[in-house]
């Protein structure tokens, strides 16, 4: 197996990478399993960082609106 929990996760991962991050199916199929795992891990970290930045900005905006009241 390619290190996936199951075949459905494999297809969901490929679909997400193609739809949201513009990888082609050929690019994904030509990656070594470890290479794809690295890209997926890097992408997951990037998404977590962006989400934290969004939360931080939201908290700053909330605190600034409270100060103005």
N, CA, C and O atoms as a printed pandas DataFrame, in Angstrom:
     atom_number atom_name residue_name chain_id  residue_number  x_coord  y_coord  z_coord
0              1         N          UNK        A               1    0.854   -1.195    0.000
1              2        CA          UNK        A               1    0.000    0.000    0.000
2              3         C          UNK        A               1    0.883    1.235    0.000
3              4         O          UNK        A               1    2.054    1.167    0.371
4              5         N          UNK        A               2    0.335    2.338   -0.406
5              6        CA          UNK        A               2    1.096    3.563   -0.558
6              7         C          UNK        A               2    1.201    4.382    0.731
7              8         O          UNK        A               2    1.534    5.566    0.679
8              9         N          UNK        A               3    0.926    3.778    1.867
9             10        CA          UNK        A               3    1.001    4.519    3.113
10            11         C          UNK        A               3   -0.275    5.282    3.422
11            12         O          UNK        A               3   -0.263    6.164    4.281
12            13         N          UNK        A               4   -1.358    4.975    2.758
13            14        CA          UNK        A               4   -2.638    5.623    2.992
14            15         C          UNK        A               4   -3.463    4.742    3.919
15            16         O          UNK        A               4   -3.306    3.521    3.936
16            17         N          UNK        A               5   -4.350    5.379    4.695
17            18        CA          UNK        A               5   -5.232    4.610    5.569
18            19         C          UNK        A               5   -6.094    3.665    4.742
19            20         O          UNK        A               5   -6.305    2.508    5.107
20            21         N          UNK        A               6   -6.573    4.170    3.647
21            22        CA          UNK        A               6   -7.356    3.344    2.733
22            23         C          UNK        A               6   -7.389    4.012    1.360
23            24         O          UNK        A               6   -6.909    5.132    1.184
24            25         N          UNK        A               7   -7.944    3.329    0.432
25            26        CA          UNK        A               7   -7.971    3.827   -0.944
26            27         C          UNK        A               7   -8.788    5.111   -1.072
27            28         O          UNK        A               7   -8.446    5.990   -1.862
28            29         N          UNK        A               8   -9.868    5.218   -0.295
29            30        CA          UNK        A               8  -10.697    6.418   -0.368
30            31         C          UNK        A               8   -9.905    7.658    0.061
31            32         O          UNK        A               8  -10.053    8.715   -0.553
32            33         N          UNK        A               9   -9.077    7.553    1.089
33            34        CA          UNK        A               9   -8.244    8.687    1.505
34            35         C          UNK        A               9   -7.264    9.083    0.399
35            36         O          UNK        A               9   -6.981   10.265    0.202
36            37         N          UNK        A              10   -6.760    8.099   -0.308
37            38        CA          UNK        A              10   -5.862    8.363   -1.438
38            39         C          UNK        A              10   -6.570    9.233   -2.474
39            40         O          UNK        A              10   -6.015   10.230   -2.936
40            41         N          UNK        A              11   -7.795    8.855   -2.838
41            42        CA          UNK        A              11   -8.540    9.616   -3.836
42            43         C          UNK        A              11   -8.956   10.981   -3.305
43            44         O          UNK        A              11   -8.919   11.962   -4.047
44            45         N          UNK        A              12   -9.349   11.065   -2.041
45            46        CA          UNK        A              12   -9.725   12.355   -1.452
46            47         C          UNK        A              12   -8.532   13.309   -1.429
47            48         O          UNK        A              12   -8.679   14.496   -1.720
48            49         N          UNK        A              13   -7.363   12.796   -1.086
49            50        CA          UNK        A              13   -6.164   13.621   -1.062
50            51         C          UNK        A              13   -5.839   14.130   -2.458
51            52         O          UNK        A              13   -5.579   15.318   -2.646
52            53         N          UNK        A              14   -5.852   13.237   -3.432
53            54        CA          UNK        A              14   -5.592   13.644   -4.819
54            55         C          UNK        A              14   -6.609   14.679   -5.286
55            56         O          UNK        A              14   -6.248   15.681   -5.904
56            57         N          UNK        A              15   -7.873   14.432   -4.987
57            58        CA          UNK        A              15   -8.929   15.358   -5.405
58            59         C          UNK        A              15   -8.699   16.739   -4.794
59            60         O          UNK        A              15   -8.783   17.748   -5.494
60            61         N          UNK        A              16   -8.413   16.789   -3.505
61            62        CA          UNK        A              16   -8.162   18.065   -2.845
62            63         C          UNK        A              16   -6.969   18.792   -3.430
63            64         O          UNK        A              16   -7.019   20.001   -3.652
64            65         N          UNK        A              17   -5.903   18.061   -3.678
65            66        CA          UNK        A              17   -4.710   18.677   -4.259
66            67         C          UNK        A              17   -4.979   19.197   -5.666
67            68         O          UNK        A              17   -4.454   20.243   -6.051
68            69         N          UNK        A              18   -5.791   18.477   -6.436
69            70        CA          UNK        A              18   -6.100   18.917   -7.797
70            71         C          UNK        A              18   -7.069   20.099   -7.796
71            72         O          UNK        A              18   -6.864   21.066   -8.530
72            73         N          UNK        A              19   -8.126   20.029   -6.977
73            74        CA          UNK        A              19   -9.158   21.055   -7.007
74            75         C          UNK        A              19   -8.727   22.359   -6.340
75            76         O          UNK        A              19   -9.004   23.444   -6.852
76            77         N          UNK        A              20   -8.061   22.251   -5.217
77            78        CA          UNK        A              20   -7.772   23.437   -4.427
78            79         C          UNK        A              20   -6.358   23.965   -4.593
79            80         O          UNK        A              20   -6.093   25.128   -4.289
80            81         N          UNK        A              21   -5.453   23.132   -5.067
81            82        CA          UNK        A              21   -4.051   23.549   -5.128
82            83         C          UNK        A              21   -3.438   23.367   -6.509
83            84         O          UNK        A              21   -2.232   23.532   -6.690
84            85         N          UNK        A              22   -4.275   23.026   -7.476
85            86        CA          UNK        A              22   -3.930   23.036   -8.901
86            87         C          UNK        A              22   -2.824   22.072   -9.328
87            88         O          UNK        A              22   -2.133   22.315  -10.317
88            89         N          UNK        A              23   -2.658   20.971   -8.575
89            90        CA          UNK        A              23   -1.779   19.909   -9.063
90            91         C          UNK        A              23   -2.533   19.149  -10.139
91            92         O          UNK        A              23   -3.759   19.054  -10.085
92            93         N          UNK        A              24   -1.823   18.610  -11.109
93            94        CA          UNK        A              24   -2.472   17.753  -12.098
94            95         C          UNK        A              24   -2.383   16.313  -11.598
95            96         O          UNK        A              24   -1.529   15.975  -10.778
96            97         N          UNK        A              25   -3.275   15.481  -12.103
97            98        CA          UNK        A              25   -3.249   14.074  -11.721
98            99         C          UNK        A              25   -1.923   13.444  -12.146
99           100         O          UNK        A              25   -1.370   12.615  -11.422
100          101         N          UNK        A              26   -1.416   13.829  -13.300
101          102        CA          UNK        A              26   -0.132   13.287  -13.767
102          103         C          UNK        A              26    0.996   13.659  -12.800
103          104         O          UNK        A              26    1.848   12.825  -12.494
104          105         N          UNK        A              27    1.006   14.911  -12.315
105          106        CA          UNK        A              27    2.027   15.317  -11.343
106          107         C          UNK        A              27    1.943   14.471  -10.082
107          108         O          UNK        A              27    2.962   14.024   -9.554
108          109         N          UNK        A              28    0.724   14.254   -9.603
109          110        CA          UNK        A              28    0.545   13.480   -8.372
110          111         C          UNK        A              28    0.951   12.023   -8.567
111          112         O          UNK        A              28    1.593   11.428   -7.701
112          113         N          UNK        A              29    0.574   11.455   -9.703
113          114        CA          UNK        A              29    0.899   10.048   -9.958
114          115         C          UNK        A              29    2.392    9.835  -10.183
115          116         O          UNK        A              29    2.908    8.744   -9.940
116          117         N          UNK        A              30    3.084   10.864  -10.642
117          118        CA          UNK        A              30    4.519   10.735  -10.885
118          119         C          UNK        A              30    5.370   10.987   -9.645
119          120         O          UNK        A              30    6.582   10.773   -9.670
120          121         N          UNK        A              31    4.742   11.440   -8.558
121          122        CA          UNK        A              31    5.485   11.653   -7.321
122          123         C          UNK        A              31    5.770   10.320   -6.639
123          124         O          UNK        A              31    4.976    9.381   -6.707
124          125         N          UNK        A              32    6.905   10.265   -5.990
125          126        CA          UNK        A              32    7.200    9.117   -5.136
126          127         C          UNK        A              32    6.295    9.244   -3.911
127          128         O          UNK        A              32    5.965   10.362   -3.514
128          129         N          UNK        A              33    5.887    8.131   -3.305
129          130        CA          UNK        A              33    4.988    8.222   -2.141
130          131         C          UNK        A              33    5.535    9.126   -1.032
131          132         O          UNK        A              33    4.783    9.893   -0.430
132          133         N          UNK        A              34    6.830    9.037   -0.763
133          134        CA          UNK        A              34    7.408    9.880    0.288
134          135         C          UNK        A              34    7.398   11.351   -0.114
135          136         O          UNK        A              34    7.238   12.227    0.736
136          137         N          UNK        A              35    7.569   11.626   -1.417
137          138        CA          UNK        A              35    7.564   12.995   -1.913
138          139         C          UNK        A              35    6.174   13.614   -1.742
139          140         O          UNK        A              35    6.041   14.757   -1.303
140          141         N          UNK        A              36    5.154   12.851   -2.091
141          142        CA          UNK        A              36    3.785   13.335   -1.934
142          143         C          UNK        A              36    3.470   13.554   -0.457
143          144         O          UNK        A              36    2.807   14.530   -0.106
144          145         N          UNK        A              37    3.931   12.673    0.398
145          146        CA          UNK        A              37    3.705   12.825    1.843
146          147         C          UNK        A              37    4.331   14.114    2.363
147          148         O          UNK        A              37    3.748   14.792    3.210
148          149         N          UNK        A              38    5.503   14.451    1.864
149          150        CA          UNK        A              38    6.172   15.687    2.278
150          151         C          UNK        A              38    5.360   16.897    1.830
151          152         O          UNK        A              38    5.142   17.819    2.617
152          153         N          UNK        A              39    4.909   16.907    0.579
153          154        CA          UNK        A              39    4.121   18.032    0.085
154          155         C          UNK        A              39    2.807   18.174    0.857
155          156         O          UNK        A              39    2.387   19.288    1.171
156          157         N          UNK        A              40    2.170   17.065    1.157
157          158        CA          UNK        A              40    0.919   17.111    1.916
158          159         C          UNK        A              40    1.183   17.657    3.321
159          160         O          UNK        A              40    0.405   18.470    3.820
160          161         N          UNK        A              41    2.265   17.225    3.960
161          162        CA          UNK        A              41    2.606   17.718    5.298
162          163         C          UNK        A              41    2.923   19.213    5.261
163          164         O          UNK        A              41    2.481   19.960    6.135
164          165         N          UNK        A              42    3.682   19.654    4.260
165          166        CA          UNK        A              42    3.984   21.081    4.130
166          167         C          UNK        A              42    2.719   21.900    3.905
167          168         O          UNK        A              42    2.561   22.981    4.472
168          169         N          UNK        A              43    1.836   21.388    3.089
169          170        CA          UNK        A              43    0.581   22.078    2.828
170          171         C          UNK        A              43   -0.270   22.153    4.092
171          172         O          UNK        A              43   -0.859   23.195    4.379
172          173         N          UNK        A              44   -0.338   21.061    4.849
173          174        CA          UNK        A              44   -1.102   21.062    6.101
174          175         C          UNK        A              44   -0.544   22.095    7.077
175          176         O          UNK        A              44   -1.308   22.807    7.728
176          177         N          UNK        A              45    0.765   22.179    7.180
177          178        CA          UNK        A              45    1.382   23.184    8.054
178          179         C          UNK        A              45    1.067   24.597    7.572
179          180         O          UNK        A              45    0.773   25.476    8.383
180          181         N          UNK        A              46    1.124   24.819    6.285
181          182        CA          UNK        A              46    0.822   26.125    5.711
182          183         C          UNK        A              46   -0.622   26.533    6.033
183          184         O          UNK        A              46   -0.884   27.672    6.421
184          185         N          UNK        A              47   -1.541   25.596    5.868
185          186        CA          UNK        A              47   -2.950   25.881    6.148
186          187         C          UNK        A              47   -3.144   26.198    7.624
187          188         O          UNK        A              47   -3.895   27.114    7.960
188          189         N          UNK        A              48   -2.483   25.461    8.512
189          190        CA          UNK        A              48   -2.580   25.739    9.950
190          191         C          UNK        A              48   -2.040   27.120   10.279
191          192         O          UNK        A              48   -2.639   27.840   11.078
192          193         N          UNK        A              49   -0.920   27.504    9.676
193          194        CA          UNK        A              49   -0.343   28.829    9.918
194          195         C          UNK        A              49   -1.282   29.928    9.445
195          196         O          UNK        A              49   -1.477   30.921   10.146
196          197         N          UNK        A              50   -1.863   29.761    8.265
197          198        CA          UNK        A              50   -2.782   30.766    7.734
198          199         C          UNK        A              50   -4.034   30.873    8.604
199          200         O          UNK        A              50   -4.551   31.970    8.819
200          201         N          UNK        A              51   -4.511   29.758    9.095
201          202        CA          UNK        A              51   -5.680   29.763    9.976
202          203         C          UNK        A              51   -5.356   30.483   11.281
203          204         O          UNK        A              51   -6.185   31.238   11.789
204          205         N          UNK        A              52   -4.175   30.263   11.826
205          206        CA          UNK        A              52   -3.767   30.953   13.050
206          207         C          UNK        A              52   -3.631   32.454   12.808
207          208         O          UNK        A              52   -4.034   33.256   13.649
208          209         N          UNK        A              53   -3.069   32.835   11.667
209          210        CA          UNK        A              53   -2.966   34.251   11.316
210          211         C          UNK        A              53   -4.352   34.883   11.213
211          212         O          UNK        A              53   -4.556   36.013   11.656
212          213         N          UNK        A              54   -5.301   34.156   10.630
213          214        CA          UNK        A              54   -6.682   34.658   10.514
214          215         C          UNK        A              54   -7.293   34.842   11.891
215          216         O          UNK        A              54   -7.932   35.860   12.156
216          217         N          UNK        A              55   -7.100   33.855   12.780
217          218        CA          UNK        A              55   -7.632   33.963   14.142
218          219         C          UNK        A              55   -7.001   35.145   14.885
219          220         O          UNK        A              55   -7.696   35.900   15.564
220          221         N          UNK        A              56   -5.690   35.296   14.751
221          222        CA          UNK        A              56   -4.993   36.405   15.410
222          223         C          UNK        A              56   -5.524   37.745   14.914
223          224         O          UNK        A              56   -5.760   38.651   15.714
224          225         N          UNK        A              57   -5.712   37.879   13.620
225          226        CA          UNK        A              57   -6.230   39.123   13.053
226          227         C          UNK        A              57   -7.651   39.387   13.547
227          228         O          UNK        A              57   -8.022   40.530   13.813
228          229         N          UNK        A              58   -8.433   38.333   13.664
229          230        CA          UNK        A              58   -9.799   38.469   14.164
230          231         C          UNK        A              58   -9.803   38.941   15.625
231          232         O          UNK        A              58  -10.601   39.800   16.000
232          233         N          UNK        A              59   -8.921   38.384   16.435
233          234        CA          UNK        A              59   -8.818   38.803   17.832
234          235         C          UNK        A              59   -8.374   40.264   17.948
235          236         O          UNK        A              59   -8.889   41.010   18.781
236          237         N          UNK        A              60   -7.435   40.657   17.125
237          238        CA          UNK        A              60   -6.965   42.046   17.129
238          239         C          UNK        A              60   -8.110   42.977   16.738
239          240         O          UNK        A              60   -8.316   44.015   17.368
240          241         N          UNK        A              61   -8.844   42.607   15.710
241          242        CA          UNK        A              61   -9.966   43.433   15.264
242          243         C          UNK        A              61  -11.028   43.533   16.355
243          244         O          UNK        A              61  -11.593   44.604   16.576
244          245         N          UNK        A              62  -11.303   42.422   17.038
245          246        CA          UNK        A              62  -12.288   42.438   18.129
246          247         C          UNK        A              62  -11.824   43.329   19.266
247          248         O          UNK        A              62  -12.611   44.101   19.813
248          249         N          UNK        A              63  -10.555   43.226   19.623
249          250        CA          UNK        A              63  -10.044   44.029   20.729
250          251         C          UNK        A              63  -10.036   45.509   20.368
251          252         O          UNK        A              63  -10.292   46.358   21.223
252          253         N          UNK        A              64   -9.750   45.820   19.128
253          254        CA          UNK        A              64   -9.748   47.219   18.688
254          255         C          UNK        A              64  -11.155   47.786   18.674
255          256         O          UNK        A              64  -11.353   48.955   19.005
256          257         N          UNK        A              65  -12.142   46.972   18.295
257          258        CA          UNK        A              65  -13.532   47.454   18.272
258          259         C          UNK        A              65  -14.037   47.664   19.701
259          260         O          UNK        A              65  -14.860   48.550   19.933
260          261         N          UNK        A              66  -13.568   46.879   20.647
261          262        CA          UNK        A              66  -13.967   47.058   22.048
262          263         C          UNK        A              66  -13.372   48.344   22.610
263          264         O          UNK        A              66  -14.020   49.033   23.398
264          265         N          UNK        A              67  -12.161   48.669   22.220
265          266        CA          UNK        A              67  -11.495   49.875   22.711
266          267         C          UNK        A              67  -12.205   51.120   22.192
267          268         O          UNK        A              67  -12.293   52.121   22.904
268          269         N          UNK        A              68  -12.710   51.073   20.967
269          270        CA          UNK        A              68  -13.373   52.227   20.350
270          271         C          UNK        A              68  -14.722   52.501   20.973
271          272         O          UNK        A              68  -15.227   53.618   20.853
272          273         N          UNK        A              69  -15.325   51.535   21.629
273          274        CA          UNK        A              69  -16.672   51.720   22.215
274          275         C          UNK        A              69  -16.622   52.538   23.415
275          276         O          UNK        A              69  -17.656   52.793   24.032
